[in-house]
Amino acid sequence: MRRLVLASLCIIAGVGALSSQGFAAQPDVDPLTELFGGAPATAPQGAQGRPQAVAIPREIVASPGSYAPGTVVINTSERRLYYVLGNGQAVRYGVGVGRPGFEWAGVRYISSKREWPDWTPPAQMLRRRPDLPRHMEGGINNPLGARAMYLSGTLYRIHGSNEPETIGQAVSSGCIRMTNDDVTDLYDRVKVGTKVVVTR
């Protein structure tokens, strides 16, 4: 039960209210440094091969629009993420998205990438949920999963999940979650600076 509760959390506290047109102003303090300081954890032996439920199969489909190759397009109402390949094609993945009240849309860029990221809940979240751990090392039990790609100017990220059955659901606080297998595949395709278009 504790793991399920942790997996349902996406650390957004302190980001400020988001309007339907876009994002809160970027905080003065780099949120990635503030929340995720230090080097990423090393994956536990054999963690990459942990059996994963595949809620929605990854497949090559028609591109969702006239986006440049290398663009990530997330359709939150469809609960799908597209990585544009070019020549009218894209890789389509199933994703989990923000629950009601945490939906958002806009254009961001991947500002940082981490393998098996640690998780440090912010003070605001700990005040609401004092039962949460103060810090979790990266690994198969961490709610951020195998990989994380941080979205510029926000505390949101595209990340893996240790609860793959939630893929295709609206359960997060705004982050985009994927199975560990899918997030690893996407992580290997994208670079820091990749454009991410989120639509509703």
N, C-alpha and C positions, 0 to 999 in steps of 0.2 A: 504494500500500500504506500509506504514512504517513497519507494522508487517511482511509483506512478504519479504521486503528487509532485515530485521533483521534475519528472519528465514533462508535466503539464505547465511548468513555469518557463517563462522567457523573460530575461531580466530587462525590464523597461523602466523601473521606478526612476523618477527624476528626469525623464526625458521631456516632460511637459506635455501639454495637450496638443494634439495634432488636429489641424483643420481638415476639412474634406478636400481642400485644394493641395495640401502638401504637408510639410514637416514643421516641427518646432524649430526655433532658431538653434543653430549649433552652439553647444555650451562652450564657455571659455576654456574649460579643462577638457583635454582629449578624453572622451569617454572610454576609449579602448584601453588607454593607459590606466585610467582610474579604476576600471572594473576588471581588467585582465592583465595586470602587470606581471612581469616575469616571463620566463621562457615557457613554451608549451611543453606539456608532459610527453614522455615517450610512451608509445602504445604498449600495453601489456603483451607479453608473449602470446601469440595465437589469437589476439583480440580481433584482428582483421578478418579472420576466418570464422568468427562466431556466426552461427546460423541466423539468418534474417528472414522474417516474413516479408514477402513482396506483395504489398497491397495493390499497387498499380504498376504494371510492367513498363519498363523503359523501352521506347521505340523511336524509330525515325519516321517523321511525319512531314507534312507540308509546313513551311514557315508560317508563323501567325501574322505576318505582315512584311512590309518592305524595310526590314531592319538590316543593318550591316552585319556581315559575318562576325561572330564572336560576341554579339549582344546577348544578354540574358533577359528574357521577357517572362514576367510572372503574371498570370491571369488568376487573381484571387477568387473570383466567382466560379471559375472553372476548376480551381485547385490544381493547376498544372503550371509547370515551369518549362520554358523552352530555351534551349541553347541553339542559337542560329548558326547553321553550318555554311550557308551560302547555297547558290544554285537552287533556291526555292525550298530548301530542306532545313529541318531542325531536329534536335534530339528532344523528345518530350518526356518529362518526369512527373510523377505524382508528388504532390506536396501537401503538408498541413499548413494552414494559414491562421490569421488572427481571428479570435472569436468575436461575437458581436460587441461593438464598442471599441474594438482594437483594429478595425479595418483601416487601411491607408492606401494611398496611391502616389506615384511620383517617379522621378528619375534620380537615381543615386549611382554611385560607383563603388566597386570593391576597393576598400581602403587597406585591408589587411587580410591575411590568410593564416590559419593555424591548424596544425594537426593535433588531434586529441587534446583540445583546449581544456584548461582548468576553468572552474566556475567559482566566482566570489560574489555572492549576493550583495547588492548595495545596501547601505544603511536604511534607506526608506523601506525596502522590502523586509529587512530583518525586524523593523519596528512593527510591521503588520504581521509578520510570520516568524516569531522568535524561535520556533521549533526547527527552522531551517539550519543546515550546517553553515558555519562561517566561511568555509572554503572546501571545495572538492577538487581533488586531483583529476586530471584527465584520465579517461579509461572507459571501459565498456559500461560501467554503471553511472557515468556522468550524463546528465540530461542534454548536454550539447553534442554528444555523440563523437564520431570519428574525425570530423572536419568542421571548421567554421570559416565562413567568409563574411567579413564585417562590412556593413554598408555605411558609406561616408555620411557624416553629419547626424547620425542617429545612433541609438544603442541597439538597433536591429541587426540581425545577421541571418544568413542562410546557414543552417547547421544540420548535423545528423541528429539521430534520435535513438534512445534505447527502448523506445516503445513504438516499433514500426506499424503497429495496428492503428495508430492515430493518423497515419498518412491518408490524405483525402478528407480530413476533418478540419473544422474551424475551432481550434482549441488553444492556440497560443495567445500571448500578449502582443502579437505583431510580428514576431520572427517567422521566418519561413523554414519549415522543418522537412527533412527528407530521410529516407532510410539510409543507414550507414553506407551501404553499397552504392546507392545513387549519389550521395553527397561526395563520396570519394571519386566517383567518375567525373562529376562536375568540377570538383576541385582541381583535378588534373588537366582540365580543359581551359579554365579561366586564369587570368593573370590579375595582379593588382592593377587597378585602373579600368577594368572591364565595366562597361555601361550596363546598368540594371534598370529595366523599365518595369514598374509595378502598375498594373491596371486593376480596376474593380468591375 
